[in-house]
């Protein structure tokens, strides 16, 4: 595709930062989702959020963020580094659009080896 691939070190560093930056705003949504599910869906997200804020305060939305970040940063690193490493190997074998699809599928399969246990522990 003509572009020079970034070094593995740059990919790892950029993907670690991306993983952390994505986790911070998404963690409260994950917390809320988990609380709604834990309640059996009897209460909707608004009611659960209100109850959480009244009884535990806003910091409760970020409880467990450290553990989630410790898991998600390496998982994102694995995903994006695998994606970048797979593209050159696939470029000679597949059309351009299929390269991105196949690299994404391969990266997802590899990173799921880390993501799934993290999600099991987190939930």
C-alpha positions in Angstrom: 0.0 0.0 0.0 3.1 2.2 -0.2 3.1 3.4 3.4 6.0 2.7 5.7 4.7 0.9 8.8 5.5 2.5 12.1 8.0 0.8 14.3 6.8 -1.8 16.9 7.9 0.5 19.7 5.9 3.4 18.3 2.9 1.2 17.8 3.1 -0.2 21.3 3.4 3.3 22.8 0.6 4.9 20.8 -1.7 1.9 21.4 -1.1 2.0 25.1 -2.0 5.7 25.2 -5.0 5.0 23.0 -6.2 2.2 25.2 -6.0 4.3 28.4 -7.7 7.4 26.8 -10.5 5.2 25.5 -10.9 3.4 28.9 -11.4 6.6 31.0 -14.6 7.8 29.3 -16.0 4.3 28.7 -15.4 2.9 32.2 -18.5 4.7 33.7 -20.6 3.3 30.9 -19.3 -0.2 31.7 -20.0 0.3 35.4 -23.5 1.4 34.7 -24.1 -1.5 32.3 -22.9 -3.9 35.0 -25.1 -2.4 37.6 -28.2 -2.6 35.4 -27.4 -6.2 34.5 -26.7 -7.1 38.2 -30.2 -5.8 39.1 -31.7 -8.2 36.6 -32.9 -5.3 34.4 -35.6 -4.4 36.9 -34.5 -0.8 36.8 -33.5 1.1 33.7 -30.1 2.9 33.3 -31.4 6.3 34.5 -32.8 4.9 37.7 -29.6 2.9 38.4 -27.4 5.9 37.6 -29.5 8.1 39.9 -29.4 5.5 42.7 -25.6 5.0 42.3 -24.9 8.8 42.4 -27.1 9.3 45.4 -25.9 6.4 47.5 -22.3 6.1 46.4 -21.4 9.4 44.7 -19.8 10.1 41.3 -16.5 8.3 42.2 -18.4 5.0 42.2 -18.6 5.3 38.4 -14.8 5.0 38.2 -14.4 2.2 40.8 -12.2 -0.4 39.3 -10.7 1.8 36.6 -7.2 1.0 37.6 -7.7 -2.7 37.1 -9.6 -2.2 33.9 -6.8 0.1 32.6 -4.1 -2.5 33.6 -6.0 -5.0 31.4 -7.2 -2.9 28.6 -3.9 -1.1 27.8 -2.0 -4.4 27.1 -5.0 -5.7 25.2 -5.2 -2.7 22.9 -1.4 -2.9 22.4 -1.8 -6.5 21.4 -4.7 -5.7 19.0 -3.1 -2.7 17.3 0.4 -4.2 17.1 -1.0 -7.5 15.7 -3.1 -5.5 13.2 0.0 -3.5 12.0 2.2 -6.6 11.9 -0.4 -8.6 9.9 -1.0 -6.0 7.2 2.4 -6.4 5.4 2.1 -10.1 5.4 -1.4 -9.9 3.9 -0.8 -7.2 1.3 0.9 -9.6 -1.2 -2.0 -12.1 -0.9 -5.2 -10.1 -0.7 -6.8 -7.0 -2.3 -6.4 -3.8 -0.4 -9.9 -3.8 1.3 -9.5 -7.4 2.3 -6.1 -6.7 3.9 -7.7 -4.4 6.5 -10.5 -6.9 7.1 -8.2 -9.9 7.5 -5.7 -7.9 9.7 -8.6 -6.8 11.9 -9.9 -10.4 12.2 -6.5 -11.7 13.1 -5.8 -8.9 15.6 -9.2 -9.5 17.2 -8.6 -13.3 17.6 -5.2 -12.7 19.2 -6.3 -9.9 21.5 -9.4 -11.9 22.7 -7.0 -14.2 24.4 -6.4 -11.3 26.8 -9.8 -9.5 26.7 -12.0 -12.4 27.5 -10.4 -13.3 30.9 -10.3 -9.6 31.8 -14.1 -9.3 31.1 -14.8 -12.5 33.1 -12.9 -11.2 36.1 -14.3 -7.7 35.8 -17.9 -8.8 35.7 
